[in-house]
Structure formats: structure tokens, C-alpha cells
């Protein structure tokens, strides 16, 4: 037993005895796009991300002015976001997080599955996969069962995701999300 303990101490402590710290400088660019084929992807700017006239970071008042009275409103708490509010409409759900001013909510996520809601570039539910690719660029989608997920991401001002779910070569859901909103 004593031999085993001595061996364990030797294998853990001895490698650190000659350790010297050297500074590493990162040279990786901070702008990135998550996709399998970034060379062919269109540059997507933050102002091009939204659905149904709703954009990320909009206030709750702006959302209600555009979409009207929601069918359902629910409040909850998410550890990463804090206090949240969900506004559900027919074909679109808007998630808002409470800002620094209590009671003031801003959009951090939008999910649409209704055909009357389009992106700022005109892609909507029911459009073809080819229109999606022509509009936002060709990337390799990930597969989830019988659907393909086209995940277009930008990093400015925070990591932001723009996901199109495609089934049978047709867009069936559009999602926008500010990761660090």
C-alpha cells in the first residue's frame, strides 16, 4: 500500500517540480461564424437577424406595437438570463429578459413557425431550402432526425444564432437567439 501511495505522489508531484510558466498569446481572431463551410457563407450582420418585424434587443413595448396583444404571457426565471417573459402569438413566440431596470424586458429569442412571419431578407416558413441558401449562404447543415438545421452565427455584439429548421426541403421553423443577452 505504501508503495502505491509513493508511486501516486511521484506521478503527480514530480512532473510539476520542473514546471515553468510561459505566457501564451492568442492569435485567433475574435470574429467567428459557426458552420462547416464558412468560405461560401454570406456575411450576416446583426441587423439582418429577426422574424416578423421583431429584432433581437427590442423592448417589450416595441414587440407589442408590432404584433399586438399576445395570446399568452408567462413570466419565469432562467439562471443564465434572470427574469424572463414569454409572449406567445399564433405562429411566433418571443422570449424577453429583464434588463437592468426592473420591469423592463428586451428580446433575446424569437421562434417562428407561422408562414406569415418573414426574416428581414424575406425568408419565411414554407420557403424552399434553395431560397434559404441563396439568401444566407451555403453551409453544411446538421441533422436531427428527419430535419436539417442551418445554423448561421455571428459574434457581434454578442454570440448570436440564426437557425432555420428544414424538412423535406422546406423551412419549417426560424429561430433567433442572443446567447449572452
C-alpha positions as CSV (number, residue, x, y, z in Angstrom):
1,X,0.0,0.0,0.0
2,X,2.8,2.4,0.9
3,X,4.4,1.7,-2.5
4,X,1.2,2.6,-4.3
5,X,0.9,5.9,-2.4
6,X,4.6,6.7,-3.1
7,X,4.0,5.9,-6.7
8,X,0.9,8.1,-6.9
9,X,2.7,11.0,-5.2
10,X,5.7,10.6,-7.6
11,X,3.5,10.6,-10.7
12,X,1.5,13.7,-9.6
13,X,4.2,15.9,-7.9
14,X,7.4,15.2,-9.8
15,X,6.1,16.4,-13.2
16,X,5.3,19.8,-11.6
17,X,8.7,20.1,-9.9
18,X,10.3,21.4,-13.2
19,X,7.3,23.3,-14.4
20,X,7.9,26.8,-15.7
21,X,5.2,29.2,-16.7
22,X,5.4,30.9,-20.0
23,X,2.9,33.4,-21.4
24,X,0.9,32.4,-24.4
25,X,-0.5,34.9,-26.7
26,X,-3.7,34.1,-28.5
27,X,-3.7,34.9,-32.2
28,X,-7.1,33.5,-33.0
29,X,-9.4,36.2,-34.5
30,X,-12.3,37.1,-32.3
31,X,-14.8,37.2,-35.2
32,X,-16.2,33.7,-36.0
33,X,-19.0,32.0,-37.7
34,X,-20.1,28.5,-36.7
35,X,-20.6,26.5,-39.8
36,X,-18.9,23.7,-41.7
37,X,-18.2,25.8,-44.8
38,X,-17.6,29.4,-43.9
39,X,-15.9,30.2,-47.2
40,X,-19.2,30.1,-49.0
41,X,-21.4,31.7,-46.3
42,X,-22.9,35.1,-46.7
43,X,-21.9,37.7,-44.2
44,X,-24.8,38.0,-41.9
45,X,-24.9,41.2,-39.9
46,X,-26.9,41.7,-36.6
47,X,-29.5,43.9,-38.3
48,X,-30.4,41.1,-40.6
49,X,-31.4,38.8,-37.7
50,X,-35.1,38.9,-36.8
51,X,-38.5,37.5,-37.7
52,X,-41.9,39.1,-38.3
53,X,-40.6,42.6,-37.8
54,X,-39.2,41.6,-34.4
55,X,-35.5,42.0,-33.8
56,X,-33.2,40.9,-31.0
57,X,-32.8,43.5,-28.2
58,X,-36.2,45.2,-29.0
59,X,-38.2,46.3,-26.0
60,X,-41.5,44.6,-25.0
61,X,-43.4,47.7,-25.9
62,X,-41.9,47.6,-29.4
63,X,-42.9,43.9,-29.8
64,X,-46.5,44.6,-28.6
65,X,-46.7,47.6,-31.0
66,X,-45.8,45.4,-34.0
67,X,-47.5,42.1,-33.0
68,X,-50.4,43.4,-30.8
69,X,-51.8,41.7,-27.8
70,X,-50.2,38.2,-27.2
71,X,-52.4,35.1,-26.8
72,X,-50.5,34.2,-23.7
73,X,-48.0,35.9,-21.4
74,X,-45.9,34.0,-18.8
75,X,-43.1,35.0,-16.5
76,X,-40.3,32.8,-15.2
77,X,-36.7,32.8,-14.2
78,X,-33.7,31.3,-16.0
79,X,-30.4,31.1,-14.3
80,X,-28.4,32.4,-17.3
81,X,-30.8,35.2,-18.1
82,X,-32.6,36.1,-14.9
83,X,-36.3,37.1,-15.0
84,X,-37.9,36.3,-18.3
85,X,-41.2,36.9,-20.1
86,X,-42.7,34.8,-22.9
87,X,-45.1,36.4,-25.3
88,X,-46.9,33.8,-27.4
89,X,-48.7,34.7,-30.6
90,X,-50.2,32.4,-33.3
91,X,-47.1,31.2,-35.2
92,X,-44.4,33.1,-33.2
93,X,-43.1,33.1,-29.7
94,X,-40.9,36.0,-28.3
95,X,-38.7,35.5,-25.2
96,X,-37.6,38.6,-23.3
97,X,-35.1,39.0,-20.5
98,X,-35.4,41.7,-17.8
99,X,-32.8,44.5,-18.3
100,X,-31.0,46.5,-15.6
101,X,-34.2,48.5,-15.0
102,X,-36.7,46.3,-13.1
103,X,-39.8,45.6,-15.2
104,X,-38.1,46.5,-18.5
105,X,-37.8,43.5,-20.8
106,X,-35.9,43.1,-24.1
107,X,-36.0,40.4,-26.7
108,X,-33.3,37.7,-26.6
109,X,-35.0,34.9,-28.5
110,X,-37.6,34.6,-31.3
111,X,-39.1,31.3,-32.6
112,X,-41.5,31.4,-35.6
113,X,-43.4,28.5,-37.3
114,X,-46.1,30.6,-38.9
115,X,-45.9,31.3,-42.6
116,X,-46.9,35.0,-42.2
117,X,-43.6,35.8,-40.5
118,X,-40.5,36.6,-42.6
119,X,-36.9,37.5,-41.9
120,X,-35.7,41.0,-42.9
121,X,-34.4,39.3,-46.1
122,X,-37.8,37.8,-46.9
123,X,-37.3,34.1,-45.9
124,X,-40.4,32.6,-44.3
125,X,-41.9,29.3,-43.2
126,X,-42.7,27.2,-46.3
127,X,-39.9,28.7,-48.4
128,X,-37.5,26.3,-50.2
129,X,-34.1,25.3,-48.9
130,X,-32.6,26.7,-52.1
131,X,-34.1,30.2,-51.3
132,X,-32.6,30.0,-47.8
133,X,-29.2,29.1,-49.2
134,X,-29.4,31.8,-51.9
135,X,-30.3,34.4,-49.3
136,X,-27.9,33.5,-46.4
137,X,-25.2,31.4,-48.0
138,X,-24.3,27.7,-48.3
139,X,-23.3,25.9,-45.2
140,X,-23.4,22.3,-44.2
141,X,-26.5,21.7,-42.1
142,X,-26.5,19.5,-39.0
143,X,-29.1,16.7,-39.0
144,X,-31.6,16.0,-36.2
145,X,-33.7,13.0,-37.2
146,X,-35.5,13.9,-40.4
147,X,-34.8,17.6,-40.3
148,X,-31.8,19.7,-41.2
149,X,-30.6,22.6,-39.1
150,X,-29.0,25.5,-40.9
151,X,-27.2,27.4,-38.1
152,X,-25.9,30.8,-39.2
153,X,-24.0,32.5,-36.4
154,X,-22.4,35.9,-35.8
155,X,-20.3,37.1,-32.9
156,X,-21.1,40.8,-32.8
157,X,-22.3,42.3,-30.5
158,X,-22.7,39.0,-28.6
159,X,-22.8,35.4,-29.9
160,X,-26.0,35.3,-31.9
161,X,-27.6,32.4,-33.6
162,X,-29.9,32.3,-36.6
163,X,-31.3,28.8,-37.1
164,X,-33.5,27.6,-39.9
165,X,-35.1,24.1,-39.5
166,X,-35.7,22.5,-42.8
167,X,-37.8,19.4,-43.5
168,X,-38.5,17.9,-47.0
169,X,-36.5,20.9,-48.5
170,X,-38.9,23.5,-46.9
171,X,-38.3,25.9,-44.0
172,X,-40.5,24.8,-41.0
173,X,-39.1,27.0,-38.2
174,X,-36.9,30.1,-37.8
175,X,-35.1,30.8,-34.5
176,X,-33.0,33.8,-33.5
177,X,-31.1,33.9,-30.2
178,X,-28.7,36.2,-28.5
179,X,-26.6,33.8,-26.5
180,X,-25.2,36.3,-23.9
181,X,-28.1,38.7,-23.9
